[in-house]
């Protein structure tokens, strides 16, 4: 177990981190429209792959921001997919795309499909898709599948995912699953309990409480947090073995009533009432979300998602505060995202963000991480 104490490596060298904008893409630019991007996969060579849930396409941008168009497209034939919900790059520039609709992983190089698709837990994925129940999913560059199913979604290896009353509140079970390339069954990497609203909303997360979150690392493993109180990161290797647990002595961001709502009113008055009456967390979650850069840096967002903003959970809070760790778990320092920017990916000192415009258009912004002497 590694412990990351103190102000961090940057501060110890009197360095202040900042993000300097380099280029923009997408938005209202002709031929670069995004409808509902659900994440971003960075490559070591500076490319960025962006799966779009609504358009069912995967867009690729070059390192200089040039729009390369789509790699593959919706359909049932070679090099096509249904619901491409995650992507990952290998170190040699091969792109893996999770084709949830067909229960497989499709591979591309330079925009062309290569090799045979890799069948991956098709029955498990089909069950989740049929029930409209997908909480979080990701793949490694070789096709390893990672999932956090919703609490009431499925039974895994004979064990029910849903929980029940415990202690002084209602909790459900949350599990982080790993499916090896081409396998049909899943292994459980982490098992946690999560506080929920209960009553008519039996699996809706209680705002501010710890929640299991994860992100794929460039070597095909995974980093996870939120399986209990406190600031802890668990890093697993590509074979599912635990590499290290990183702990940091840092107070969680204070809980606020803003976390019970979202960017606008909800049409469900009963849900709003239940969220408003939900108990404040006894120990607020220290980690709201995380992602891992192509070179191995771990970006931990301290701000937690708002209960009624779906984008917060998958893409993070706009203008969020991040702790940055080196590939071996050493703490580098704290960084604040620019106003309106949701940081989604990094490769070395290049950092990408999504910005949502007034017409609901998504702009991709590339920043350069700089360290200035104080």
C-alpha positions in Angstrom: 0.0 0.0 0.0 1.4 3.4 -1.0 0.7 6.6 0.8 0.7 10.0 -1.0 1.0 12.7 1.6 1.9 16.4 1.5 1.3 19.1 -1.1 2.7 17.0 -4.0 5.7 17.0 -6.2 4.8 20.1 -8.2 4.4 22.2 -5.0 7.6 20.9 -3.5 9.5 22.3 -6.5 7.5 25.6 -6.3 5.6 24.8 -9.6 2.0 25.9 -10.3 0.1 23.8 -12.9 -2.1 25.3 -15.5 -3.8 24.4 -18.8 -3.2 26.4 -21.9 -5.6 26.0 -24.8 -4.1 24.7 -28.1 -7.0 24.0 -30.4 -10.7 23.3 -30.7 -12.8 20.9 -32.8 -16.4 19.8 -33.2 -19.0 22.3 -32.0 -20.8 24.0 -34.9 -18.0 23.3 -37.4 -19.3 21.8 -40.6 -18.9 18.0 -40.7 -17.7 17.8 -37.1 -21.0 17.6 -35.2 -21.3 15.4 -32.1 -24.6 14.4 -30.7 -24.0 12.5 -27.4 -20.3 11.8 -26.8 -19.9 9.4 -23.8 -16.2 9.4 -23.4 -12.8 9.8 -25.0 -9.9 7.4 -25.6 -6.4 8.9 -26.0 -3.5 7.4 -27.8 0.2 7.7 -27.0 0.7 9.4 -30.4 -1.9 12.1 -29.7 -5.0 10.7 -31.4 -8.3 10.9 -29.7 -11.3 8.5 -30.3 -14.7 9.7 -29.2 -17.6 7.2 -29.2 -21.0 8.9 -29.8 -24.0 7.0 -28.3 -26.7 8.8 -30.2 -25.0 8.7 -33.6 -23.6 5.2 -33.0 -20.3 6.2 -34.5 -16.7 6.5 -33.3 -15.0 9.8 -34.3 -11.2 10.1 -34.4 -9.1 13.3 -34.2 -5.5 13.7 -35.1 -3.0 15.2 -32.6 -3.2 18.6 -34.3 -7.0 18.6 -34.0 -7.8 17.6 -37.6 -11.1 15.8 -37.8 -10.4 12.3 -39.3 -14.1 11.3 -39.4 -15.5 8.0 -38.3 -13.7 4.7 -38.0 -16.3 2.1 -38.8 -20.0 2.8 -38.6 -23.4 1.5 -37.5 -24.4 -1.8 -39.0 -24.0 -5.6 -38.8 -21.2 -6.2 -41.4 -17.4 -6.2 -41.2 -16.1 -3.1 -39.5 -19.5 -2.1 -38.3 -21.0 -2.0 -34.8 -24.2 -1.3 -32.8 -23.8 0.8 -29.7 -20.1 1.5 -29.6 -19.8 2.4 -25.9 -16.1 2.4 -25.3 -12.8 2.5 -27.2 -9.1 2.0 -26.4 -5.8 2.4 -28.3 -2.8 0.0 -28.2 0.7 1.4 -28.1 1.1 0.6 -31.8 -2.0 2.6 -32.8 -4.6 -0.1 -33.1 -8.1 1.0 -32.0 -10.4 -1.4 -30.1 -14.1 -0.6 -30.1 -16.6 -2.2 -27.8 -19.6 -3.2 -29.9 -22.2 -3.8 -27.2 -25.0 -4.5 -29.7 -23.2 -7.6 -31.0 -21.3 -8.6 -27.8 -17.9 -8.2 -29.4 -14.8 -6.0 -29.8 -13.9 -4.7 -33.3 -10.4 -3.6 -34.2 -9.3 -0.8 -36.5 -6.0 0.5 -37.8 -5.8 3.8 -39.8 -9.6 3.8 -40.2 -9.9 0.3 -41.6 -11.2 -2.8 -39.8 -8.5 -5.5 -39.2 -8.7 -9.1 -38.1 -11.7 -10.9 -36.8 -14.1 -9.3 -34.2 -13.5 -10.7 -30.7 -16.6 -12.2 -29.1 -16.8 -11.0 -25.4 -19.5 -12.1 -22.9 -22.3 -11.7 -25.5 -25.0 -13.1 -23.2 -24.0 -10.8 -20.4 -24.0 -7.7 -22.7 -27.2 -8.7 -24.4 -29.0 -9.0 -21.0 -27.8 -5.5 -20.0 -28.7 -3.9 -23.3 -32.2 -5.6 -23.4 -32.9 -4.2 -19.9 -31.6 -0.7 -20.8 -29.2 -1.1 -17.9 -25.7 0.1 -18.5 -23.9 2.1 -15.8 -20.3 2.0 -16.7 -18.3 0.0 -19.3 -14.8 0.1 -20.7 -12.3 -2.0 -22.6 -8.5 -2.4 -22.6 -6.5 -2.3 -25.8 -6.5 -6.1 -26.2 -10.2 -6.4 -25.7 -10.5 -7.0 -22.0 -14.0 -5.8 -20.9 -14.7 -4.0 -17.6 -18.2 -3.4 -16.2 -19.9 -1.9 -13.2 -23.5 -3.1 -13.7 -26.4 -1.2 -12.1 -27.5 -2.7 -8.7 -30.7 -4.4 -9.9 -29.4 -5.4 -13.4 -28.2 -8.9 -13.1 -27.0 -11.9 -11.2 -23.3 -12.5 -11.7 -21.8 -16.0 -11.4 -24.8 -17.0 -9.2 -24.5 -14.0 -6.9 -27.3 -11.4 -6.8 -26.1 -7.8 -7.3 -28.9 -6.2 -5.3 -28.5 -5.7 -1.6 -30.9 -4.6 1.2 -31.2 -2.8 4.4 -27.9 -2.4 6.4 -27.1 -0.3 9.4 -29.1 2.8 9.6 -29.8 3.1 5.9 -30.5 1.3 2.6 -27.6 0.0 0.6 -27.2 -2.0 -2.6 -24.3 -4.1 -3.8 -21.9 -2.7 -6.5 -19.3 -4.8 -8.3 -16.5 -4.2 -10.7 -16.3 -7.0 -13.2 -13.5 -8.0 -15.6 -14.1 -10.2 -18.6 -10.9 -11.5 -20.2 -10.5 -11.2 -24.0 -12.9 -13.6 -25.6 -14.3 -15.0 -22.3 -17.9 -15.6 -21.7 -17.9 -15.2 -17.9 -16.8 -12.4 -15.5 -14.4 -12.2 -12.6 -15.2 -9.8 -9.7 -12.4 -7.4 -8.9 -14.1 -5.2 -6.3 -17.3 -5.7 -4.2 -18.8 -2.7 -2.5 -22.0 -1.3 -0.9 -23.6 1.9 -2.0 -26.1 4.1 -0.2 -29.4 4.6 -2.2 -32.6 6.5 -1.8 -34.8 3.4 -1.3 -38.6 3.5 -1.3 -39.9 4.2 -4.8 -36.3 4.7 -6.0 -34.7 1.6 -4.6 -31.4 1.8 -6.6 -31.1 5.6 -7.1 -27.7 6.7 -5.6 -27.9 8.9 -2.5 -26.1 12.2 -3.3 -22.6 12.6 -2.0 -22.1 9.1 -0.7 -19.2 6.9 -1.9 -19.8 5.3 -5.2 -17.7 2.8 -7.1 -15.9 4.4 -10.1 -13.1 3.1 -12.4 -11.0 3.9 -15.4 -8.9 1.8 -17.8 -5.1 2.2 -17.7 -3.0 2.1 -20.9 -1.5 -1.3 -20.2 -5.0 -2.8 -20.1 -5.5 -2.9 -16.4 -7.8 -0.7 -14.4 -7.8 1.9 -11.6 -10.8 2.1 -9.2 -12.0 4.1 -6.2 -15.1 4.5 -4.1 -15.5 1.0 -2.8 -15.6 2.5 0.7 -15.0 5.7 2.7 -11.7 7.4 2.5 -9.4 8.4 -0.3 -8.1 5.1 -1.8 -7.2 4.1 -5.4 -6.8 0.4 -6.3 -4.8 -0.4 -9.4 -5.1 -3.8 -11.1 -3.0 -5.2 -13.9 -4.1 -6.5 -17.3 -4.5 -10.0 -15.8 -6.7 -8.8 -13.0 -4.1 -9.0 -10.2 -3.9 -6.2 -7.7 -0.8 -4.0 -8.3 -1.1 -1.4 -5.5 -3.4 0.6 -3.4 -2.7 4.3 -3.2 -4.0 6.2 -0.2 -4.1 10.0 0.3 -4.7 11.9 3.5 -7.0 14.6 2.1 -10.5 15.8 3.2 -13.4 15.2 0.9 -15.0 18.2 -0.9 -17.7 19.4 1.5 -21.2 18.2 0.6 -23.6 20.8 -0.7 -27.3 20.8 -1.5 -26.4 21.4 -5.2 -25.5 17.8 -5.4 -29.1 16.8 -4.8 -30.2 18.4 -8.1 -28.9 19.2 -11.6 -28.7 21.9 -14.3 -32.5 22.3 -14.4 -35.8 21.1 -13.0 -36.7 17.5 -13.2 -40.2 16.4 -14.5 -40.3 13.8 -11.7 -41.5 15.7 -8.6 -41.4 12.6 -6.4 -37.7 12.1 -7.3 -36.9 15.7 -6.5 -38.6 15.4 -3.2 -36.7 12.1 -2.3 -33.4 13.7 -3.3 -34.2 16.7 -1.2 -34.9 14.6 1.9 -32.0 12.2 1.4 -29.6 12.2 4.4 -26.3 14.1 4.0 -23.4 11.6 3.8 -21.6 10.8 7.1 -18.4 10.6 5.1 -18.7 12.3 1.7 -17.0 10.5 -1.2 -13.4 11.7 -1.7 -13.4 10.7 -5.4 -16.1 11.7 -7.9 -14.6 10.3 -11.1 -11.3 9.4 -12.6 -9.5 8.7 -15.8 -6.0 7.5 -16.7 -3.8 9.2 -19.3 -2.2 7.3 -22.2 1.2 7.5 -20.4 -0.2 6.3 -17.1 -0.9 9.5 -15.0 -4.1 9.1 -12.9 -6.5 12.0 -12.9 -8.8 12.0 -9.9 -11.7 14.4 -9.9 -12.6 15.5 -6.4 -16.0 17.0 -7.2 -18.9 14.6 -7.1 -21.6 14.4 -9.8 -24.9 16.1 -9.3 -27.8 13.7 -8.8 -29.8 14.8 -11.9 -27.0 15.5 -14.4 -26.1 12.4 -16.4 -23.1 14.1 -18.0 -21.6 14.7 -14.5 -21.4 11.0 -13.8 -19.7 10.0 -17.2 -17.8 13.2 -18.1 -17.3 14.9 -14.8 -18.3 18.3 -13.4 -17.4 21.3 -15.5 -14.5 23.3 -14.0 -13.8 20.4 -11.6 -10.8 20.1 -9.3 -8.4 17.2 -10.0 -5.6 15.5 -8.1 -2.9 14.2 -10.5 -0.8 11.1 -9.7 2.2 9.7 -11.5 2.2 6.2 -13.0 3.6 4.7 -9.9 1.1 6.4 -7.6 3.2 9.3 -6.5 1.1 12.5 -5.9 2.0 15.3 -8.3 -0.5 18.0 -7.3 -3.8 19.7 -7.7 -5.2 21.2 -10.9 -8.4 23.1 -11.7 -10.2 22.6 -15.0 -11.1 25.8 -16.9 -14.6 27.2 -16.4 -17.1 25.1 -18.4 -14.6 22.4 -19.3 -15.1 18.7 -18.4 -11.7 17.1 -18.6 -12.1 13.6 -20.2 -8.7 12.4 -21.3 -4.9 13.0 -21.3 -1.8 11.8 -23.1 1.4 13.2 -21.6 1.0 16.9 -21.2 -1.9 17.1 -23.6 -5.3 17.2 -21.9 -8.7 17.1 -23.7 -12.0 18.5 -22.5 -15.7 18.6 -23.6 -17.5 21.9 -23.6 -21.3 22.1 -24.0 -22.6 25.1 -25.9 -25.8 27.0 -25.7 -27.2 25.0 -28.6 -26.2 21.7 -26.9 -23.3 21.3 -29.3 -20.2 19.7 -27.9 -16.8 21.2 -28.6 -13.6 19.3 -28.0 -10.8 21.4 -26.6 -7.1 20.4 -26.4 -5.0 22.0 -23.6 -1.3 21.8 -22.8 -0.4 21.2 -19.2 2.2 23.7 -18.1 4.2 24.1 -14.9 5.1 27.7 -14.0 7.6 28.7 -11.4 5.9 30.5 -8.5 
